[in-house]
């Protein structure tokens, strides 16, 4: 069977494509990004092995262009190739996939998560974005049209499945996403040396804050997360808190801080999975509370690297198979996070249990074997 996969979130979508390749399918993945790359083979690392995927990338069209000029954004060699099924995700990728499905008269499978209307309460209460009320029905109608134009619907989390069943009246299957690591052979020795010197013989907890985000998404996820990490560093001076994805200068400017604790350490932007792997594997634990009903790549990533995880109840809302104190440590009492971190770091036995639990969760629920 020949499968075309079109998406714009490279981690879990390339992971899905690679998991299908491992099952013996002939898979081509078309990514909507910010550059054009001709069709070629790309190495994808899943479940501890490397899989070669036929990969192409095009500059992502605007939403209007995806609906009116979708053919112009699909490479001609992909348009002319005959596929048996096309897999896609909502919004812009859907419209390109729908064009192929209609042109070749083949089934379209929609993988869906983070429906905007399902996140309405999160954005209003925690993100202070009251304008989301205006987008609720428009978003719902758009999702309704895409869901009912698909021959099968795959929800990537339990919250999305529940929303689809209740509001869009569409039966969805739940298949948790898998993770694609994109290691490369470029020489990053200078950066690896820099990171290894930073963490050398120092115990630390780890997280990621993406400063390039803006608007309600920044207020909802990144701002809340940083405030938690800041309090942990301030109240636990004996514990290093390492944050990737940001610099101290940007953080100080964005949050209007006069200074930051010495044990709050920033790595800046991490462009290589080779470096990210080092940061994860040497961390005592990963702190990744989730603040809205949408797939968390950070949670998926931490499970992939099998690290002890401190998160909140949204993780279980999204993936109800995850269990507190077995796979992850769950707490919504953010003011207590400094005490929780201090106690967990001192409890090596529990950290080991949580690391084993993270591996069990990934292998049981999120592996490429299961996703495929």
C-alpha positions in Angstrom: 0.0 0.0 0.0 1.3 3.5 -0.9 0.5 6.2 1.6 0.9 10.0 1.3 1.2 11.8 4.6 0.9 15.6 4.6 1.5 17.7 7.8 3.0 20.8 9.3 4.1 19.5 12.8 7.2 17.5 12.0 7.7 15.6 15.3 4.6 13.5 15.7 3.6 13.5 12.0 7.0 12.3 10.7 6.9 9.9 13.6 3.5 8.6 12.3 4.9 8.3 8.8 8.0 6.4 10.0 5.9 4.1 12.2 3.8 3.2 9.1 7.0 2.6 7.1 8.1 0.2 9.8 4.9 -1.7 9.3 5.9 -2.3 5.7 3.9 0.5 3.9 5.4 2.6 1.2 5.2 6.1 2.7 5.9 9.6 1.4 5.8 12.5 3.8 5.2 16.1 2.5 5.9 18.7 5.1 4.6 22.3 5.0 7.4 24.5 6.4 9.4 27.6 5.5 11.7 26.2 2.8 11.4 24.0 -0.2 13.2 20.7 -0.3 13.0 18.2 -3.2 11.8 14.7 -2.6 14.6 12.7 -0.9 15.2 10.2 1.8 15.5 11.4 5.4 16.6 9.5 8.5 14.0 9.4 11.3 14.8 7.8 14.7 11.9 5.9 16.3 11.9 3.3 19.0 15.7 3.2 19.1 16.2 2.5 15.4 16.6 4.6 12.2 14.0 4.5 9.4 14.4 6.1 6.0 11.4 8.1 4.9 10.7 9.7 1.5 10.5 13.3 2.5 9.7 16.6 0.7 9.1 20.0 2.0 7.3 23.1 0.5 6.7 26.6 1.8 3.4 26.5 3.6 0.6 28.4 1.8 -1.7 30.8 3.6 -5.0 29.5 4.7 -6.8 31.1 1.8 -4.2 29.8 -0.7 -4.5 26.2 0.7 -8.2 26.3 -0.1 -8.1 28.0 -3.5 -4.6 27.1 -4.9 -3.7 23.9 -3.2 -2.4 22.3 -6.4 0.2 25.0 -6.8 1.9 23.9 -3.5 2.1 20.2 -4.1 5.2 19.0 -6.0 4.3 17.7 -9.4 6.0 14.3 -8.8 3.8 13.8 -5.8 0.6 14.9 -7.7 1.4 12.4 -10.5 2.3 9.5 -8.2 -0.6 7.1 -7.4 -1.4 6.6 -3.8 -3.8 4.3 -2.0 -4.6 6.5 0.9 -3.7 10.0 2.2 -3.2 10.9 5.9 -3.3 14.5 7.1 -3.9 16.9 10.0 -6.4 19.8 10.3 -6.3 23.3 8.8 -3.9 24.0 6.0 -2.5 20.4 5.5 -6.1 19.1 5.2 -6.9 21.2 2.1 -3.8 19.9 0.2 -4.6 16.4 1.2 -8.2 16.8 0.2 -7.1 17.9 -3.3 -5.1 14.7 -3.7 -7.9 12.5 -2.2 -10.4 13.9 -4.7 -8.0 13.8 -7.7 -7.1 10.2 -7.1 -10.4 9.1 -5.6 -8.7 7.6 -2.5 -9.7 7.6 1.2 -8.5 10.5 3.4 -7.6 9.8 7.1 -7.6 12.8 9.4 -5.4 12.8 12.5 -6.7 15.5 14.9 -5.8 17.1 18.2 -6.0 20.4 20.0 -9.4 21.5 18.5 -9.6 25.2 19.1 -13.2 25.1 20.4 -12.2 22.4 22.9 -9.6 24.8 24.4 -12.1 27.7 24.8 -12.2 27.5 28.6 -8.4 27.2 28.9 -7.8 30.3 26.8 -10.4 32.4 28.7 -9.6 31.4 32.3 -5.8 30.9 32.0 -4.8 32.8 28.9 -7.1 35.8 29.5 -8.0 35.7 25.8 -11.7 36.5 25.7 -11.8 37.0 22.0 -11.7 33.2 21.7 -15.5 33.3 22.2 -15.9 34.9 18.8 -13.8 32.2 17.2 -15.7 29.3 18.9 -18.4 28.7 16.3 -16.3 29.5 13.3 -13.6 27.0 14.5 -16.3 24.4 15.3 -17.8 24.6 11.8 -14.4 24.4 10.1 -13.5 21.3 12.1 -17.0 19.9 11.5 -16.5 20.2 7.7 -13.0 18.6 7.8 -14.0 15.8 10.1 -17.1 14.9 8.0 -15.0 15.1 4.7 -12.7 12.4 6.0 -13.3 8.7 5.7 -11.7 8.0 9.1 -10.8 10.2 12.0 -7.9 9.5 14.5 -7.8 11.5 17.7 -4.4 11.8 19.2 -5.7 12.3 22.7 -8.6 11.3 24.9 -9.9 14.9 25.3 -10.2 15.4 21.6 -12.0 12.1 21.2 -14.5 13.1 23.8 -15.1 16.5 22.2 -15.6 14.9 18.7 -18.1 12.4 20.1 -20.1 15.0 22.0 -20.1 18.1 19.8 -19.2 16.9 16.2 -21.0 13.6 16.5 -18.2 11.7 14.8 -16.8 8.4 16.0 -13.0 8.8 16.4 -10.4 6.2 17.1 -7.7 7.1 19.6 -4.1 6.5 18.6 -1.6 8.2 20.8 1.2 10.0 18.8 4.8 8.7 18.6 7.9 10.8 18.6 10.4 11.3 15.8 14.0 12.2 16.8 16.0 13.9 14.0 19.6 13.3 14.9 22.2 14.3 12.3 25.8 13.8 11.5 26.8 17.5 11.4 29.7 18.5 13.7 28.2 19.9 16.8 31.3 19.2 19.0 31.7 22.8 20.1 28.0 23.0 21.2 28.2 19.6 22.8 31.3 20.6 24.7 29.6 23.8 25.8 26.5 22.0 27.1 28.5 19.2 28.8 30.6 21.9 30.6 27.4 23.5 31.7 25.9 20.4 33.2 29.2 18.7 34.3 28.8 17.1 37.7 25.8 19.4 38.4 22.4 17.9 39.3 19.6 19.8 37.5 16.0 19.8 36.6 15.1 20.6 33.0 12.4 22.3 31.0 11.8 24.2 27.8 10.3 27.7 27.4 9.8 29.0 23.8 10.2 32.7 23.8 9.3 33.1 20.1 5.7 32.3 20.9 3.3 35.2 21.3 -0.3 36.2 22.2 -2.6 34.0 24.2 -0.5 30.8 23.5 2.5 32.5 25.2 0.4 33.8 28.1 -1.2 30.4 28.6 1.7 28.0 28.3 5.1 29.7 28.2 4.5 32.5 30.7 2.8 30.2 33.3 5.6 27.6 32.9 8.4 30.2 33.3 6.8 31.6 36.5 6.8 28.1 38.0 10.4 27.5 37.0 11.4 30.9 38.4 9.8 30.2 41.8 11.4 26.7 41.9 14.9 28.3 41.3 14.2 31.0 43.8 13.1 28.8 46.6 15.5 25.9 45.8 18.9 27.6 45.5 20.6 24.3 45.9 19.0 22.9 42.7 20.0 24.1 39.2 17.1 24.7 36.9 18.1 24.5 33.2 15.8 26.0 30.6 16.3 25.4 26.9 14.8 27.6 24.2 15.4 31.0 25.8 18.2 33.3 26.9 18.5 35.2 30.2 18.5 38.5 28.3 15.2 37.8 26.6 13.6 36.5 29.7 14.6 39.5 31.8 13.3 41.9 29.1 10.0 39.9 28.5 9.1 39.6 32.2 10.5 42.9 33.4 12.9 41.3 35.9 15.8 43.1 37.5 17.8 39.9 38.0 17.3 36.2 38.0 18.5 33.5 40.5 22.1 32.2 39.8 20.8 28.7 39.7 18.4 29.5 36.8 20.4 28.7 33.8 19.5 29.2 30.1 21.0 27.3 27.1 19.5 29.5 24.4 18.0 28.1 21.3 18.7 24.4 20.7 18.7 23.6 17.0 20.1 20.0 17.2 18.4 16.9 18.6 21.9 15.7 19.4 22.2 18.5 21.9 18.6 18.1 23.2 19.3 14.4 23.9 22.2 15.3 26.1 20.1 17.8 28.1 17.3 15.3 28.6 19.4 12.3 29.5 21.4 14.0 32.2 18.4 15.7 33.9 17.3 14.5 37.3 13.7 15.2 36.2 11.7 17.2 33.6 9.1 19.8 34.6 6.4 20.1 32.0 2.9 21.1 33.2 0.4 21.4 30.3 -2.0 24.3 30.4 -4.5 23.6 27.6 -6.2 20.7 25.9 -3.7 20.1 23.1 -1.0 17.6 22.4 2.2 18.4 24.3 5.4 17.7 22.3 7.4 18.3 25.4 5.5 15.6 27.4 5.9 13.2 24.5 9.6 14.1 24.2 10.2 13.5 27.9 8.5 10.1 27.7 10.6 9.3 24.7 13.8 10.1 26.6 12.4 8.1 29.6 12.9 10.8 32.2 11.1 11.3 35.5 8.3 13.8 34.8 6.6 16.4 37.0 3.4 17.6 35.3 -0.3 18.4 36.0 -3.6 16.8 35.6 -4.0 18.0 32.0 -1.5 15.3 31.1 -4.0 12.6 32.3 -6.9 14.5 30.7 -5.1 14.2 27.4 -3.8 10.7 27.9 -5.9 8.9 30.5 -3.7 5.8 30.5 -1.0 7.7 32.3 -1.0 7.1 36.1 0.2 9.3 38.9 3.3 7.9 40.7 3.6 5.1 38.2 4.3 6.8 34.9 4.4 10.5 35.9 4.1 12.7 39.0 1.0 14.8 38.9 0.3 18.0 40.9 -1.9 21.0 40.2 -0.6 22.8 43.3 2.0 25.0 41.6 2.9 26.9 44.7 4.1 23.5 46.1 6.3 22.7 43.1 9.5 23.9 44.8 8.9 21.5 47.7 7.9 18.7 45.4 11.0 19.1 43.3 13.2 19.3 46.5 11.7 16.1 47.8 11.9 14.2 44.5 15.5 15.2 43.8 16.4 13.7 47.2 14.4 10.5 46.6 16.6 8.6 44.2 14.4 5.5 44.5 11.2 7.3 43.5 13.1 9.1 40.6 14.2 5.7 39.4 10.6 4.3 39.6 9.3 7.3 37.6 12.0 6.8 35.0 11.1 3.2 34.6 7.4 4.3 34.5 8.1 6.8 31.8 9.7 4.0 29.7 6.8 1.7 30.4 4.3 4.4 29.3 6.2 5.2 26.1 6.7 1.6 25.2 3.0 0.7 26.0 1.1 3.7 24.7 3.3 6.0 22.6 5.8 3.7 20.7 6.1 3.7 17.0 5.0 0.1 17.1 1.6 1.1 18.6 1.2 4.2 16.5 1.8 2.3 13.3 
